[in-house]
Amino acid sequence: MRLIDQVIKAAAHTKVTVSMCGEMVGDPRYTPLLLAMGLREFSAPPASLLAVKQVIRQSHVGKLQKQLEKILYRDRPEQITKRLSQLQASAPPH
């Protein structure tokens, strides 16, 4: 996750567009995290497209970005999973 974050930030710094595809992008549990990292181009599988799009619409990127460092520097996977669940819960619809 830290590597993804670094790539997105480096691309933004050099004004290069980054898009991502794959299972992580198609899983709405990770959408808030990817948004917080600065990802803006998602290539989700058709089966998950609506769910990912709904999470994007309901997310407050500024609030998500404030939580990013806490997520990226957790030592254990269960802590990361817990923080991701908290991120989803804190993203009420607009």
ChimeraX attribute file (.defattr): number of C-alpha atoms within 10 A of each C-alpha:
attribute: neighborCount
match mode: 1-to-1
recipient: residues
	/A:1	12
	/A:2	12
	/A:3	9
	/A:4	13
	/A:5	18
	/A:6	12
	/A:7	15
	/A:8	21
	/A:9	17
	/A:10	13
	/A:11	14
	/A:12	14
	/A:13	9
	/A:14	8
	/A:15	9
	/A:16	11
	/A:17	11
	/A:18	16
	/A:19	12
	/A:20	17
	/A:21	12
	/A:22	11
	/A:23	13
	/A:24	13
	/A:25	22
	/A:26	23
	/A:27	15
	/A:28	22
	/A:29	18
	/A:30	19
	/A:31	25
	/A:32	28
	/A:33	24
	/A:34	26
	/A:35	21
	/A:36	21
	/A:37	23
	/A:38	17
	/A:39	22
	/A:40	14
	/A:41	14
	/A:42	19
	/A:43	14
	/A:44	21
	/A:45	15
	/A:46	9
	/A:47	9
	/A:48	14
	/A:49	16
	/A:50	14
	/A:51	16
	/A:52	22
	/A:53	15
	/A:54	13
	/A:55	20
	/A:56	19
	/A:57	12
	/A:58	15
	/A:59	21
	/A:60	18
	/A:61	17
	/A:62	10
	/A:63	14
	/A:64	20
	/A:65	17
	/A:66	11
	/A:67	16
	/A:68	20
	/A:69	13
	/A:70	12
	/A:71	20
	/A:72	16
	/A:73	12
	/A:74	13
	/A:75	9
	/A:76	8
	/A:77	10
	/A:78	10
	/A:79	14
	/A:80	16
	/A:81	15
	/A:82	11
	/A:83	19
	/A:84	20
	/A:85	14
	/A:86	12
	/A:87	22
	/A:88	19
	/A:89	9
	/A:90	15
	/A:91	18
	/A:92	12
	/A:93	11
	/A:94	7
